[in-house]
Amino acid sequence: MGDDFRYQAALNAYINTDRLIKGFDLFPQTFQGKPIKVFYSTPSCYTKAVNDYVTANDYKLEIKTDDFFPYADGPDSYWGGYFTSRPASKRFVRESNNLLQVAKQLAVVGQESYSNPDINSLKEAVGVLQHHDAITGTELVWIADDYHRLLSIGLSRATDAVHPILSNLISGTSGDTFEFKSCLLANVSYCPQSKSDQFTVAVYNPLSRVVSSPISVPVDAQTWKIVDPNGDEVLYQVEDTITDFSQIVEEPVSQYTLEFIAQDLPPQGFKVYSFTKTSSRDQKPKSTIGNQDVSFDIDDETGLLTSVTMNGVTMDVSQDFLFYTSGQGSQAYYFVPDANKGTQRIATTVKTTVIDGDVYVGVLQEFSSWARQLIKVYNNDNTHIEFDWIIGPLDITDGGKEVITRFTTPLKTNRTFYTDSNGREMLKRVRNYRPDYDYTNEQPVSGNYYPITSKIVIRDEEAGLELAVLNDRAQGGSSIEDGQVELMVHRAIDDGLFGLNDVEYGHGIVVRGKDYLVVGPITGNGEKSLAAIERDVAQRKVLLPWVFITDQDVSGRLKNLQFSNLKTPLEVNVQILTLEPWRDGTVLLRLEHVMEKDEDDNLSKETTVDLSVSKILTHFQT
């Protein structure tokens, strides 16, 4: 009943269904001697009916513990393209959810109602974008534009709802009003509030535990004085932006990116930092790419990554950007690489610039005019290495391009790799194999592509080593060769239907994103298993601290420079999944155990949480 693009007259469809039901009532039919009853049903009713039938006839159903990925609806028609299609949209949705969780938490503090129309606007937009032709990127181009419009409106309205709450918390009983704004275009180096010589930043942490996090702010000067809530100066680093964004944003963009570490952000709370432009600075640069705990090596000739040191292990790891040429039939749904061309490297040599600073050390790699990457090691974080990449616009005059980042190691992985199931449990994948039928290797690449929502992992069981790559949005990925991991980061195809060669500001889409590399012994660092370390990184990167900025003169008027809505942080393996106003003056509170069974000897165990609101939430006394 219905089908894509056909279910356009709901009233007529229901009328016809009602007639069908009535017809079976008026003219009874039987099947195997039993009367047929036609009625409106639900998945739970259907499941119960199947279960009752199975039980009555002493049947046994097979238990399927894997999923149905990847699937195809014909030869050379694997539905692996939509894991990556419209990567900018996929990031937009995840960022919108990030603000939505912040808005719902602050709405509880501000005692907002369940029906707040501004926050509900973002709820509805994020909800609509979960549609199977929205988050997947398989909608037509004008529909994609409309989805982006809905998200943009939702973000704007939600921030309008949140700012007064934040202002009240910061101003205390003084009655002052501050307009803290969200810099939604900071990723392209545009933020009007940070163009001033003096501005104030409030960094809100939506997690249920204390975290420290790097914060990026576009600025127009290289020297600043940053002061934290305790009155202490904060180390920072200013570098040129990764590329020139002036062709993307119509307003003047900032030339530099300032990064600092927001230390010990309180759970479901914020810290306030003041920024003042100065004429000089006294900070000493680093001289190595990394530190004593985490580092990486770059080949002087090729400019590519060659090895990584982390968690007490040095592993040969190379990373490169390549692309598949789209074959006949590749489009928004399908990933069909041209088998005759294989993968092609974007560049044989890469221009590198080493960056030393007090916040991070790293190297800027320039693969081409349309592919750059900044590899970073943060000086206060030994859990991962960050890969900040920017790809596009893609030239597809000689055929569609499906761009990947590929990590190569000597690990012996025996055709096996692991991918996450919606950020939860990890599923075992075996190349060219299906657990419930005989697989024919008609598409050695797309037939082995899987959705990567948060993490892909390879392991050398004999050596006891593991490599994981975590991402900042849903992507397609695989391990096409032993010891390799690849993620698709961008794709542009002129298929004449879905418009995957999207154009913005007069050229093809430019996509910016981040990957996070974790390597080490499977057993971990002595305190946590490597899986637990990866869970920690994923959690911190999926729900990032949210930055609010005001360029108002707030000198001496800020009363509360830090705040937490939790009386005590929760255990590291417990996260408040949902905190939002509910009906009739109540609050909806949902918690999750962030570890999978047997991932860590200690953190995977059961955990008890005292749910007395007087012991959890600051703003509730009973």
ROMI-145342 format. One line per 2 residues: for each residue x, y, z of C-alpha. Coordinates in Angstrom, 1 decimal, m for minus. Example, Ala and Ser with C-alpha at 12.3 -4.5 7.8 and 13.67 -1.06 7.14 Angstrom:
<sites>
12.3,m4.5,7.8 ~ 13.7,m1.1,7.1
</sites>
This chain:
<sites>
0.0,0.0,0.0 ~ 1.5,3.3,m1.0
5.2,3.1,m1.9 ~ 7.7,5.9,m2.5
6.4,9.0,m4.3 ~ 2.9,7.4,m4.6
1.2,7.9,m1.3 ~ m0.1,11.4,m2.0
m3.8,11.2,m1.2 ~ m4.2,9.8,2.3
m8.0,10.3,2.4 ~ m8.5,8.3,m0.8
m6.1,5.6,0.5 ~ m8.0,5.1,3.7
m11.4,5.1,1.9 ~ m10.2,2.4,m0.4
m8.8,0.4,2.5 ~ m12.1,0.8,4.4
m13.9,m0.6,1.3 ~ m11.5,m3.5,1.2
m12.2,m4.4,4.9 ~ m15.9,m4.0,4.3
m15.7,m6.2,1.3 ~ m14.3,m9.1,3.3
m17.0,m8.6,6.0 ~ m19.8,m8.7,3.4
m18.3,m11.5,1.4 ~ m16.4,m13.8,3.8
m13.4,m15.7,2.5 ~ m11.5,m18.6,4.0
m7.9,m19.9,3.9 ~ m7.3,m23.5,4.7
m10.7,m23.7,6.1 ~ m10.3,m20.7,8.4
m12.1,m17.3,8.0 ~ m10.0,m14.4,6.8
m10.3,m11.2,8.9 ~ m9.0,m8.0,7.4
m8.3,m5.1,9.8 ~ m6.0,m2.2,10.6
m3.0,m3.6,12.5 ~ 0.3,m2.5,14.2
3.7,m4.1,14.2 ~ 3.1,m5.4,17.8
m0.2,m7.0,16.7 ~ 1.4,m8.6,13.7
4.3,m9.9,15.8 ~ 2.0,m11.4,18.4
0.0,m13.1,15.7 ~ 3.1,m14.7,14.2
4.3,m15.8,17.6 ~ 0.9,m17.3,18.4
0.9,m19.2,15.1 ~ 4.5,m20.4,15.6
3.7,m21.6,19.2 ~ 0.4,m23.3,18.2
2.2,m25.2,15.3 ~ 5.3,m26.0,17.3
7.6,m24.2,14.8 ~ 11.0,m22.8,15.7
12.1,m19.4,14.3 ~ 15.7,m18.8,13.5
17.4,m16.1,15.7 ~ 19.2,m13.5,13.6
21.9,m11.7,15.6 ~ 23.4,m9.7,12.7
21.7,m7.2,10.5 ~ 20.7,m7.0,6.8
23.6,m4.8,5.5 ~ 24.7,m4.5,2.9
21.8,m5.2,0.7 ~ 21.1,m5.0,m3.0
18.0,m5.0,m5.3 ~ 19.8,m6.3,m8.4
23.2,m7.0,m9.9 ~ 25.7,m4.2,m9.2
23.1,m2.4,m7.1 ~ 24.4,m2.5,m3.6
22.7,0.2,m1.5 ~ 25.9,1.5,0.0
25.9,5.0,m1.5 ~ 23.4,6.5,0.9
25.6,5.7,3.8 ~ 27.6,8.7,2.6
25.4,10.7,0.2 ~ 25.1,14.4,1.1
27.8,14.3,3.8 ~ 27.2,18.0,4.7
23.6,17.2,5.4 ~ 24.6,14.3,7.7
26.8,16.6,9.7 ~ 24.1,19.3,9.8
21.7,16.8,11.4 ~ 24.2,15.6,14.0
25.1,19.2,14.9 ~ 21.4,20.0,15.2
20.9,17.1,17.6 ~ 23.9,18.4,19.6
22.1,21.8,20.2 ~ 18.8,20.1,20.7
20.1,18.2,23.7 ~ 21.7,21.4,25.1
18.4,23.2,24.6 ~ 16.3,20.5,26.3
18.7,20.4,29.3 ~ 18.7,24.2,29.7
14.9,24.2,29.3 ~ 14.7,22.0,32.4
16.9,24.5,34.3 ~ 14.7,27.4,33.0
11.5,25.5,34.0 ~ 10.2,25.8,30.4
7.1,23.9,29.4 ~ 6.9,20.8,27.3
5.2,22.7,24.6 ~ 7.8,25.4,24.1
7.3,26.2,20.4 ~ 10.9,27.3,19.8
12.5,24.2,21.1 ~ 9.8,22.0,19.6
10.6,23.6,16.2 ~ 14.1,22.0,16.4
12.7,18.7,17.7 ~ 10.4,18.5,14.8
13.1,19.4,12.2 ~ 15.5,16.8,13.6
12.7,14.3,13.7 ~ 11.7,14.9,10.1
15.4,14.5,9.1 ~ 15.3,10.9,10.4
13.2,10.0,7.4 ~ 14.7,7.4,5.2
15.0,9.8,2.3 ~ 16.4,12.7,4.4
19.3,11.6,6.7 ~ 20.3,9.2,3.9
20.8,12.0,1.3 ~ 18.5,10.2,m1.2
16.0,13.0,m1.6 ~ 15.8,15.2,m4.6
17.9,18.4,m4.5 ~ 15.0,20.9,m3.8
13.7,18.6,m1.1 ~ 17.2,18.6,0.5
17.2,22.4,0.3 ~ 13.9,22.4,2.2
15.2,20.0,4.9 ~ 18.1,22.4,5.4
15.7,25.2,5.7 ~ 13.7,23.4,8.4
16.9,22.7,10.3 ~ 18.2,26.2,10.0
14.9,27.6,11.3 ~ 14.9,25.1,14.1
18.4,26.0,15.1 ~ 17.7,29.7,15.1
14.5,29.3,17.2 ~ 16.1,26.9,19.7
19.0,29.3,20.3 ~ 16.5,32.1,20.8
14.8,30.0,23.4 ~ 18.1,29.1,25.2
19.8,32.5,25.3 ~ 17.5,34.0,27.9
18.0,31.0,30.2 ~ 21.7,31.2,29.8
21.6,34.9,30.4 ~ 19.6,34.5,33.6
22.0,31.9,34.9 ~ 25.1,34.0,34.2
23.6,37.4,35.4 ~ 22.2,35.9,38.6
20.1,38.3,40.6 ~ 21.6,41.4,38.9
18.8,41.5,36.3 ~ 21.3,42.2,33.5
20.5,40.8,30.1 ~ 23.2,39.3,27.8
22.7,38.1,24.3 ~ 24.8,35.0,23.9
24.7,33.8,20.3 ~ 25.7,30.5,18.7
28.3,30.7,15.9 ~ 26.8,28.2,13.5
29.2,29.0,10.7 ~ 32.4,28.8,12.8
33.4,25.8,10.7 ~ 33.9,28.2,7.8
35.6,30.8,9.9 ~ 32.6,33.2,10.3
31.4,34.5,13.6 ~ 30.3,38.2,13.9
30.6,38.2,17.7 ~ 34.3,37.1,17.7
35.3,39.9,15.3 ~ 35.3,42.3,18.2
38.4,43.3,20.2 ~ 36.7,42.0,23.3
34.1,39.2,23.6 ~ 32.9,36.6,26.1
32.4,32.8,25.5 ~ 30.2,30.5,27.5
31.1,26.8,26.9 ~ 28.3,24.4,27.8
29.0,20.7,28.4 ~ 25.9,18.4,27.7
27.5,15.3,29.1 ~ 26.8,13.9,32.6
30.5,14.0,33.6 ~ 33.4,16.4,33.8
35.2,16.8,30.4 ~ 38.0,18.9,29.0
37.6,19.8,25.3 ~ 39.3,21.8,22.6
37.3,24.9,21.6 ~ 37.7,26.7,18.2
36.8,30.3,17.6 ~ 37.3,32.3,14.4
39.3,35.5,15.1 ~ 40.8,38.4,13.2
43.9,38.8,15.4 ~ 46.8,36.6,16.6
47.3,37.8,20.1 ~ 44.7,37.6,22.9
44.3,37.4,26.6 ~ 41.9,34.7,27.7
40.8,34.5,31.3 ~ 38.8,31.5,32.8
36.2,31.7,35.7 ~ 39.0,31.5,38.3
40.8,34.6,36.9 ~ 43.6,32.5,35.5
45.0,33.1,32.0 ~ 44.4,30.3,29.5
46.9,29.0,27.0 ~ 45.7,29.2,23.4
46.9,28.8,19.9 ~ 46.1,30.9,16.7
46.7,29.5,13.2 ~ 45.7,30.4,9.7
42.4,28.8,8.8 ~ 42.7,25.5,7.0
41.6,27.1,3.7 ~ 40.2,30.4,2.4
36.4,30.4,3.0 ~ 35.7,33.8,1.4
34.1,32.2,m1.6 ~ 31.7,30.3,0.6
30.4,33.0,3.0 ~ 29.1,36.2,1.6
30.2,38.2,4.7 ~ 33.9,38.8,5.5
35.4,35.7,7.1 ~ 38.1,35.6,9.7
41.7,34.8,8.7 ~ 42.6,32.9,11.8
41.3,30.1,14.0 ~ 42.0,30.3,17.8
41.9,27.1,19.8 ~ 42.1,26.7,23.6
41.2,23.9,26.0 ~ 38.1,24.4,28.1
39.4,22.5,31.2 ~ 37.1,20.6,33.5
33.7,21.6,32.2 ~ 31.1,20.8,34.8
28.5,18.1,33.9 ~ 25.4,19.6,32.2
26.9,23.0,33.0 ~ 29.1,25.8,31.6
32.2,27.9,32.2 ~ 32.6,31.5,31.0
35.8,32.8,29.4 ~ 36.7,36.4,28.6
38.7,37.3,25.5 ~ 40.6,40.6,25.0
42.8,41.4,22.0 ~ 46.4,42.3,23.0
49.5,43.4,21.2 ~ 51.9,40.6,22.2
52.0,37.1,23.8 ~ 54.5,35.1,25.7
54.0,31.4,24.8 ~ 56.7,29.0,23.8
56.1,26.6,20.9 ~ 56.6,22.9,20.9
59.1,21.2,18.5 ~ 57.8,17.7,17.9
54.6,16.3,16.3 ~ 53.1,14.9,19.4
54.1,14.4,23.0 ~ 55.5,11.6,25.2
52.2,9.8,25.2 ~ 50.9,10.3,21.6
52.8,11.2,18.5 ~ 53.0,10.5,14.8
55.6,10.5,12.0 ~ 55.3,12.1,8.5
57.4,10.9,5.6 ~ 59.6,13.8,4.4
59.3,12.8,0.8 ~ 55.7,11.9,0.4
54.2,14.1,3.2 ~ 52.0,11.2,4.3
51.5,9.7,7.7 ~ 53.9,6.7,8.4
53.5,5.7,12.0 ~ 51.6,6.4,15.2
52.6,6.0,18.9 ~ 49.7,5.7,21.4
48.9,3.7,24.5 ~ 52.4,2.4,24.7
52.5,1.0,21.2 ~ 54.2,2.3,18.0
52.3,1.0,14.9 ~ 53.1,1.6,11.2
50.0,3.5,10.0 ~ 49.7,5.3,6.7
46.8,7.5,5.7 ~ 45.9,8.9,2.3
43.0,10.3,0.3 ~ 41.9,8.4,m2.7
38.8,8.2,m4.9 ~ 36.7,5.7,m6.8
35.4,6.7,m10.2 ~ 31.7,6.2,m10.3
30.6,3.4,m12.5 ~ 27.4,3.1,m14.5
24.5,3.2,m12.1 ~ 26.2,4.9,m9.1
23.8,7.4,m7.6 ~ 22.4,8.5,m4.2
21.3,5.0,m3.2 ~ 23.8,2.9,m5.0
27.6,2.8,m4.7 ~ 28.9,1.3,m8.0
32.7,1.9,m8.4 ~ 34.2,1.6,m11.9
35.9,m1.8,m11.5 ~ 38.3,m1.0,m14.4
39.8,2.0,m12.6 ~ 40.1,0.9,m9.0
41.1,3.6,m6.6 ~ 43.2,6.6,m7.6
45.3,8.7,m5.3 ~ 44.5,12.4,m5.2
48.3,13.2,m5.0 ~ 51.6,11.4,m5.2
53.3,14.0,m3.0 ~ 51.8,16.2,m0.3
52.9,19.6,0.8 ~ 53.2,19.7,4.6
53.5,22.5,7.1 ~ 54.4,21.6,10.7
52.4,23.5,13.3 ~ 53.7,23.9,16.9
51.7,25.4,19.7 ~ 50.6,25.3,23.3
47.2,23.7,22.6 ~ 48.1,21.2,19.9
50.9,20.2,17.6 ~ 50.3,18.9,14.1
50.9,19.1,10.4 ~ 48.9,20.7,7.7
48.8,18.5,4.5 ~ 47.8,20.0,1.1
46.9,17.1,m1.3 ~ 45.5,19.4,m4.0
43.5,22.6,m4.4 ~ 40.4,20.7,m3.3
41.8,18.4,m0.5 ~ 43.5,19.5,2.7
43.9,18.0,6.1 ~ 45.2,19.0,9.5
46.5,16.2,11.7 ~ 46.5,17.2,15.4
47.7,15.9,18.7 ~ 46.2,17.9,21.6
48.7,18.4,24.4 ~ 46.3,17.5,27.2
44.6,14.5,25.5 ~ 46.4,11.2,25.0
43.3,9.3,23.8 ~ 43.3,9.9,20.1
44.8,11.7,17.1 ~ 42.4,14.1,15.2
42.2,14.4,11.4 ~ 40.5,17.6,10.4
39.8,17.4,6.7 ~ 38.2,19.6,4.0
37.3,18.1,0.6 ~ 35.8,19.8,m2.4
34.6,21.0,m4.8 ~ 34.9,17.8,m6.8
35.6,18.0,m10.5 ~ 33.4,15.3,m12.1
33.8,16.3,m15.8 ~ 35.6,13.0,m16.3
33.1,11.0,m14.2 ~ 31.7,11.0,m10.7
34.1,10.8,m7.7 ~ 33.6,8.9,m4.5
36.4,10.1,m2.2 ~ 37.7,8.0,0.7
40.2,8.3,3.5 ~ 42.2,5.1,3.9
44.3,3.9,6.8 ~ 46.8,1.1,6.2
48.5,m1.0,8.8 ~ 50.5,m4.3,8.9
47.8,m5.8,11.2 ~ 46.8,m9.4,10.3
43.0,m9.1,10.4 ~ 41.9,m12.3,8.6
39.2,m10.5,6.5 ~ 37.5,m9.4,9.7
36.5,m5.9,10.9 ~ 33.8,m4.4,13.2
31.3,m1.6,12.7 ~ 29.0,0.0,15.2
25.2,m0.5,15.1 ~ 23.8,3.1,15.5
26.6,3.9,18.0 ~ 25.7,1.0,20.3
26.9,m2.6,20.0 ~ 29.7,m3.5,17.6
28.9,m6.0,14.8 ~ 31.4,m8.4,13.4
31.9,m8.2,9.6 ~ 33.8,m10.7,7.5
34.8,m9.6,4.0 ~ 33.0,m11.5,1.2
30.9,m13.5,3.6 ~ 27.3,m13.5,4.9
26.3,m15.6,7.9 ~ 23.0,m16.8,6.5
23.6,m17.5,2.8 ~ 26.3,m18.2,0.3
27.8,m14.9,m0.9 ~ 29.0,m14.4,m4.4
31.7,m11.8,m4.9 ~ 30.1,m9.9,m7.7
31.0,m6.5,m6.2 ~ 34.2,m6.8,m4.1
34.1,m3.2,m2.9 ~ 30.4,m2.1,m2.5
29.4,m5.6,m1.6 ~ 31.5,m5.1,1.6
30.5,m1.6,2.4 ~ 28.7,m1.0,5.7
27.2,2.0,7.5 ~ 29.6,3.6,10.0
27.7,5.8,12.4 ~ 30.4,6.3,15.0
33.3,3.7,14.7 ~ 35.0,1.1,12.5
37.6,m1.3,14.1 ~ 40.2,m3.8,12.9
42.1,m6.2,15.2 ~ 45.1,m8.4,15.1
44.0,m11.0,17.6 ~ 47.4,m12.8,17.6
49.4,m9.6,18.3 ~ 46.7,m8.3,20.6
46.5,m4.9,18.8 ~ 43.6,m2.8,17.5
43.0,0.2,15.4 ~ 39.8,2.2,15.5
38.6,5.2,13.4 ~ 35.8,7.3,14.8
33.8,9.8,12.7 ~ 31.7,12.9,13.2
28.8,11.8,11.0 ~ 27.3,8.8,9.4
29.5,7.4,6.5 ~ 30.1,4.3,4.5
33.2,2.3,5.2 ~ 34.9,m1.1,5.0
38.1,m3.0,5.2 ~ 38.7,m4.0,1.6
42.2,m5.4,2.3 ~ 43.5,m7.0,5.5
45.0,m4.3,7.8 ~ 43.1,m1.5,6.0
40.2,0.8,7.0 ~ 38.5,3.2,4.7
35.7,5.7,5.1 ~ 33.9,7.5,2.3
34.0,11.3,3.0 ~ 32.4,12.8,m0.1
30.8,11.8,m3.3 ~ 29.6,13.8,m6.3
27.8,12.2,m9.2 ~ 25.9,13.7,m12.1
23.2,11.1,m12.2 ~ 20.5,13.3,m13.6
18.1,12.5,m10.8 ~ 19.2,13.1,m7.3
21.5,16.0,m7.9 ~ 24.5,14.7,m6.0
26.6,17.3,m7.7 ~ 25.1,19.9,m5.5
26.1,23.5,m6.1 ~ 26.4,26.2,m3.4
27.8,29.7,m3.9 ~ 28.6,28.9,m7.5
30.6,25.7,m7.1 ~ 30.3,22.2,m6.0
29.8,21.4,m2.3 ~ 32.8,21.7,0.0
32.7,19.3,2.9 ~ 34.6,19.6,6.2
34.8,16.9,8.8 ~ 36.9,15.1,11.5
38.0,11.6,12.1 ~ 39.6,10.4,15.3
42.3,7.6,15.3 ~ 42.8,5.3,18.3
45.4,2.5,18.3 ~ 46.9,0.3,21.0
46.7,m3.1,22.8 ~ 43.2,m4.6,22.8
43.6,m4.7,26.6 ~ 44.1,m1.0,26.7
46.4,1.2,28.8 ~ 46.2,m0.7,32.1
43.2,1.4,33.4 ~ 40.7,0.9,30.5
40.4,m1.5,27.7 ~ 40.9,0.1,24.2
37.1,m0.3,23.6 ~ 36.4,1.8,26.7
38.9,4.4,25.5 ~ 37.1,4.5,22.2
33.7,4.8,23.9 ~ 35.0,7.8,25.8
36.2,9.5,22.7 ~ 33.0,8.8,20.8
30.8,10.1,23.6 ~ 32.9,13.3,23.8
32.7,13.9,20.0 ~ 29.1,13.0,19.4
27.9,15.5,22.1 ~ 30.4,18.3,21.9
30.4,21.2,24.3 ~ 28.3,24.0,22.8
29.8,27.5,22.4 ~ 27.8,30.7,23.0
29.4,34.1,22.3 ~ 28.5,37.7,23.1
30.4,40.8,22.1 ~ 28.5,43.0,24.6
30.4,44.9,27.2 ~ 30.0,42.6,30.2
32.8,44.1,32.4 ~ 32.1,43.4,36.0
28.5,42.4,35.4 ~ 28.9,38.6,35.1
27.8,37.0,38.4 ~ 28.0,33.2,37.7
31.0,32.2,35.7 ~ 30.4,28.5,36.0
27.3,26.3,36.7 ~ 26.3,22.7,36.8
22.8,21.3,36.8 ~ 24.1,18.0,38.3
24.9,17.9,42.0 ~ 27.6,15.3,41.3
28.9,13.9,38.1 ~ 27.7,10.5,37.1
30.0,7.5,36.7 ~ 31.9,7.5,33.4
29.9,4.5,32.2 ~ 26.6,6.2,32.7
25.1,9.0,30.6 ~ 21.9,11.0,30.9
20.5,10.2,27.5 ~ 17.5,12.6,27.8
16.7,15.4,30.2 ~ 13.8,17.6,29.1
10.6,19.2,30.3 ~ 7.6,16.8,30.2
3.9,17.2,30.6 ~ 2.1,18.6,33.7
5.3,20.1,35.2 ~ 7.2,16.8,35.2
10.7,16.1,33.7 ~ 11.6,13.2,31.5
14.9,11.6,32.6 ~ 16.4,8.7,30.6
19.8,7.1,31.4 ~ 22.0,4.8,29.4
24.9,2.5,30.2 ~ 27.5,3.5,27.6
29.5,0.2,27.6 ~ 28.7,m3.0,25.7
28.8,m6.3,27.6 ~ 32.3,m7.6,28.2
34.0,m4.6,26.6 ~ 35.8,m3.7,29.8
36.4,m5.8,32.9 ~ 35.3,m2.9,35.2
33.2,m0.4,33.2 ~ 31.0,m3.0,31.6
29.6,m4.1,35.0 ~ 26.2,m3.1,36.3
26.1,0.4,37.8 ~ 23.6,1.8,40.3
22.4,5.4,40.2 ~ 20.4,7.1,43.0
17.5,8.7,41.1 ~ 16.3,10.9,44.0
16.1,14.3,42.2 ~ 17.4,16.0,45.2
20.6,14.1,44.8 ~ 20.9,14.6,41.0
19.5,17.9,39.7 ~ 20.6,21.2,41.2
17.2,22.9,40.4 ~ 15.0,20.3,42.1
14.9,20.1,45.8 ~ 12.3,17.4,46.3
</sites>
